[in-house]
């Protein structure tokens, strides 16, 4: 099953717009958009139209599992000594994926599935910051297939196993694989990589770590 064209254009904007570098404030940073979406598809993280919510959620969420999976609260990756809170992020007014409000938290894209649901859940985070140095995902590149990632919710701990680590050019990313529908329970982490392109005000590449649910334990 392929992602529909309106959804694909929106996801392309989401993927392109990640403010992973954190070199500038959100107000200063000019988010890149390849194809503008229509006015009916433009939403903010605090006010989501039913039309856009349908566009974003329809390919992803398995409603039969929604009640069984809690909202993610904490992310732990022991290999890189990471234990951080998880913020919920949505879409900006420019239809770009929202980012955490600081450089220390991870951001879960709340218009996709929750981690542990069927589909591709996604999280983003800063790799480097202008004033504070390394961001939350500065060591994400050290992960390899087989490494474990834990997500804590109110009632459970979900364990994911890394299945793939890849770097993609900004304009040539497999959006269907990263964001699109799947029968698996995936959690994909996205941050910036490559070199800073001043003309475009962004990094040239994205690092994506694909993980798949391996188990759930009660807290």
Phi, psi and omega in degrees: 000127181265152174289137180296159184300314178300319180293320180298319179295321178294317180294324177298320176294317178302311183296318182291330189272004182299124179269066186282330187289322180065024182285335181231166175288162180300326181290329183273336190280124180269104183289138184272135177228126182283313181227119179298144175267165181288164183300326182291345182259356182276126182223166171246165181293341182258347182218105186249124177287152180296327179297310182291321179302321178294318180299317184284320189272330190308315182285347194254307199277128173268102189295337181293340181255358187300320184285346185266348184243123179278167175295136179290139183244318182223146177246129176233125173233097187299324184301325181250020175054051184242126172215106189221155173291157177246125174265152171273129176237150180239229178242142175282174177297341178267009179065031172258153179297133178293165181232159175300153182280357175218176184269000185256346182257157170267155180242121178265129180284102192285352177268359169259189179290159170285148174305127183106339173282162174294132180125185179259095170286149182225147174226145175233171180184160180289146174259328178206153180232159184291319187252340187246004178079226187298139176265181186301326182254028182294334181251014181299331181295344182282348181286146179225160178307135183105337178294153184252147177229134179245137174242125178262132172243185181298326186243345188220165168241121179259129179254125177247150178243132179295129179246342183195141173233128185216153175241131183235144170294148183307322187264007186218053181256143179281083187299326178300319182288325184280314187246342192283179183291146176204153177276354180271167177255090187256153171223115185248131181256134184233133171210176184277157178207179178083213183242155178285126178255101188298324182298325182261354178059045180195169174281157188279341185222168173233136173265128179235126175251115180268128176231154180232142182301130181246340180179159178228131177234149178284147178275000000 
